[in-house]
Amino acid sequence: MNQRAALRGDLKAAWKSVIQCKYDKQQIDSEASLQVHFAAALLDRFKCESRTRRIFVEPTIQIESPRIYKKPDLLICNRQSIIGIIEIKFVPRGRARYQKDLETLDLLIENRLKFAIANERYLGPHKVTKRYSLAQDAVLCWAAVYSGSLIDNPAFRSAEERQDFLALHALTSDQSVAEIHPQSRNNVIPSLSDTGISCRKPPFV
């Protein structure tokens, strides 16, 4: 059974809404833009499902002994710990490279007890000093927009077989809207009406 089914459902639903409501509407033009919209869709989803979550965007993670610095795209935390790590790729006119991202995810899991994160840059009253460490059953998510066929090689298939891994794909083409894929060819992404997120018309359009 896959780890953290609720979070996996949230990730799939938010990904579908972002691709259909933002990318296909030509509102995403960079990896940073995809990152922002994905984080916003996740927060909307968490609110709709009454889940207490927070997201760190590009936090700097320092692993002690050996000293290594990593900066994943998004970290998702519940009240106690980091429950999701997300690496994002945006290559709508080319192929997405994944090897470095998988190495980063593996490194963070292997050194789970050697780092924690907190909002240390806040300056103001009532500062909360809560630090979040990585949960043992955290979801490792790789989400990418790219062209061509679905990535399918032994190294990537091996990652997909892991219980802690989730891959989200959006395949682009000049002939159609992006083709959305979940973690597995056999899994089903919730329909947009089930995601709790609507395609609202953006302002100034």
QUIDA-V704880 format. One record per backbone hydrogen bond with DSSP energy under -0.5 kcal/mol. CO is the residue of the C=O (numbers start at 1). NH is the residue of the N-H. If there is no record, write none. Layout:
BEGIN
co->CO nh->NH
co->CO nh->NH
END
This chain:
BEGIN
co->4 nh->8
co->5 nh->9
co->6 nh->10
co->7 nh->11
co->8 nh->12
co->9 nh->13
co->10 nh->14
co->11 nh->15
co->12 nh->16
co->13 nh->17
co->14 nh->18
co->15 nh->19
co->16 nh->20
co->17 nh->21
co->18 nh->22
co->18 nh->23
co->19 nh->24
co->22 nh->27
co->23 nh->26
co->30 nh->34
co->31 nh->35
co->32 nh->36
co->33 nh->37
co->34 nh->38
co->35 nh->39
co->36 nh->40
co->37 nh->41
co->38 nh->42
co->39 nh->43
co->40 nh->44
co->41 nh->45
co->42 nh->46
co->43 nh->47
co->44 nh->48
co->45 nh->49
co->46 nh->51
co->47 nh->50
co->51 nh->53
co->54 nh->77
co->56 nh->58
co->56 nh->75
co->59 nh->61
co->60 nh->62
co->61 nh->63
co->61 nh->70
co->62 nh->64
co->63 nh->68
co->66 nh->68
co->68 nh->63
co->70 nh->61
co->73 nh->58
co->74 nh->86
co->75 nh->56
co->76 nh->83
co->76 nh->84
co->77 nh->54
co->80 nh->133
co->81 nh->78
co->81 nh->83
co->82 nh->135
co->83 nh->139
co->84 nh->76
co->85 nh->141
co->86 nh->73
co->86 nh->74
co->87 nh->143
co->89 nh->145
co->91 nh->94
co->91 nh->147
co->94 nh->147
co->98 nh->102
co->99 nh->103
co->100 nh->104
co->101 nh->105
co->102 nh->106
co->103 nh->107
co->104 nh->108
co->105 nh->109
co->106 nh->110
co->107 nh->111
co->109 nh->112
co->111 nh->114
co->112 nh->115
co->112 nh->134
co->114 nh->64
co->115 nh->134
co->117 nh->132
co->118 nh->120
co->119 nh->122
co->131 nh->133
co->132 nh->117
co->133 nh->82
co->135 nh->138
co->139 nh->85
co->139 nh->141
co->140 nh->166
co->141 nh->87
co->141 nh->143
co->142 nh->168
co->143 nh->89
co->144 nh->146
co->144 nh->170
co->145 nh->91
co->146 nh->172
co->153 nh->157
co->154 nh->158
co->155 nh->159
co->156 nh->160
co->157 nh->161
co->159 nh->162
co->162 nh->165
co->163 nh->3
co->164 nh->140
co->166 nh->142
co->168 nh->144
co->169 nh->181
co->170 nh->146
co->170 nh->172
co->171 nh->179
co->172 nh->148
co->176 nh->173
co->178 nh->180
co->179 nh->171
co->181 nh->169
co->184 nh->187
co->191 nh->194
co->191 nh->195
co->192 nh->195
co->192 nh->197
co->198 nh->200
co->202 nh->205
END
